[in-house]
Amino acid sequence: VSNNRRVILAERPRYIVPTANCFRIENGPVPELTAGNLLVRTTWLSMDASLYARVQRVSNQAEPIKLKEVMVGPAVGFVEQSQHPDFKAGDLVSGFWGWQDYAISNGTRLRKLDFGVQKPSYALSAYGASAFGAYIALTTLAPPVAGETVVVGTALGGLGHIAGQIAKLKGCRVVGIAGSAEKCQLAVEKLGFDACVNHSDEDFAKNLMQACPKGVDVFVDTTGGKALDAVIPLLNLNSRIAACGLMATPHFGEAAFKGKYQSTMSFMYELINRRISVRGLVVFDHLRSSLAQFHTEMKAWIDSGKVKPMEDIVNGLQNAPSAFQDVFESRNRGKRLVKVAD
Ligand SMILES: NC(=O)c1ccc[n+]([C@@H]2O[C@H](COP(=O)([O-])OP(=O)(O)OC[C@H]3O[C@@H](n4cnc5c(N)ncnc54)[C@H](OP(=O)(O)O)[C@@H]3O)[C@@H](O)[C@H]2O)c1
């Protein structure tokens, strides 16, 4: 192949969700290997909602993506050529080189996937940032005890579907929240959740209460908004919240957000009254301390059938922009990935 397709950020989103037309595909030559570097060929991309903040320039974790530059994001690929001492042709690697067929890397932020990953795509689903986030939420930030009730937001999302399964194998009652009856059915039938409540139902809050007869001990919050509002009244004494994401308000940081959610005072009152603890998740903080342990545990859980990663695959780099938009419009069922090449 002599062509390198690159998905460029052509314009910033004009609406709350980043739409596919913010991106443009450019064709160019495959970059030439330079001394000390390696050339990687992309096989898989991960469609992570958090990239939105970098597209929209509201991230306080990472640099915004510049206009006319390639869209960055987690990727998996094979080393095609190498002049780097730590990598050789054929190595399976993951990194952040983004939405393009080929990239040159100096090895920084590149990880060799040499711990026995069952299949390359799992590097982004079962072992990716979302799954790692689920693991940290339930082992470090808000660990549940067997018998407790754990509520998990985005039950069919990349983080949510793994969190529910981890809570289940820890002996908890697991109640998911998802945006349709069909997603709720999948959570129960395919992922083993005890119950799952549809947040688009009019009776959502009442249904959630009925699904949690002993209240809620741990909430893995990926959305804020309506789900959080419904969970707060159900939180037990000494309950814990792992604050992982804000899908209900992806436009956080903007003026609209500041006007909309001003219920923080009553929330703080409830935190004190019910001795609730809330811990925020930034997965990157935990790489050094917990990534190796996570790989070992997740590998064993998958091999023994205790965790079943659910992947939602879209084919073709050219479809990455719409595959990304889908995540904000609730069309994914499991971790949304784009397959770029075999
Ligand atoms: N802090 C960290 O380090 C870290 C790490 C990984 C992930 N995260 C965060 O976790 C969140 C994603 O969770 P995930 O991976 O489980 O999901 P995901 O795979 O990113 O899927 C997104 C889901 O969000 C839901 N959604 C979309 N718009 C919504 C809205 N307006 N209100 C409520 N829900 C909406 C939809 O599910 P429904 O149809 O079920 O509503 C959609 O399928 C993101 O905010 C991401 O940034 C954070």
The ligand as an ORCA input file, in Angstrom:
! r2SCAN-3c Opt
* xyz 0 1
  N     -12.367      9.359     33.818
  C     -11.757      8.459     33.099
  O     -10.564      8.211     33.246
  C     -12.558      7.701     32.075
  C     -12.093      6.533     31.464
  C     -12.918      5.887     30.546
  C     -14.183      6.410     30.271
  N     -14.575      7.549     30.880
  C     -15.866      8.178     30.613
  O     -16.949      7.272     30.756
  C     -18.007      7.726     29.924
  C     -18.375      6.661     28.926
  O     -18.764      5.489     29.512
  P     -18.781      4.162     28.647
  O     -17.417      3.875     28.120
  O     -19.417      3.123     29.477
  O     -19.765      4.523     27.423
  P     -19.446      4.647     25.856
  O     -19.025      3.342     25.284
  O     -18.586      5.833     25.627
  O     -20.900      4.919     25.289
  C     -21.511      6.165     25.436
  C     -22.922      5.952     25.956
  O     -23.321      7.124     26.663
  C     -24.725      7.168     26.697
  N     -25.165      8.528     26.376
  C     -24.966      9.229     25.242
  N     -25.522     10.441     25.322
  C     -26.102     10.506     26.549
  C     -26.831     11.507     27.242
  N     -27.076     12.705     26.693
  N     -27.263     11.227     28.494
  C     -27.015     10.035     29.073
  N     -26.313      9.060     28.466
  C     -25.864      9.288     27.221
  C     -25.246      6.176     25.655
  O     -25.704      5.008     26.335
  P     -27.259      4.830     26.729
  O     -27.998      4.566     25.451
  O     -27.249      3.650     27.636
  O     -27.708      6.075     27.396
  C     -23.988      5.833     24.868
  O     -24.065      4.582     24.264
  C     -17.479      8.891     29.124
  O     -17.898     10.098     29.694
  C     -15.983      8.716     29.206
  O     -15.287      9.918     29.017
  C     -13.797      8.199     31.766
*
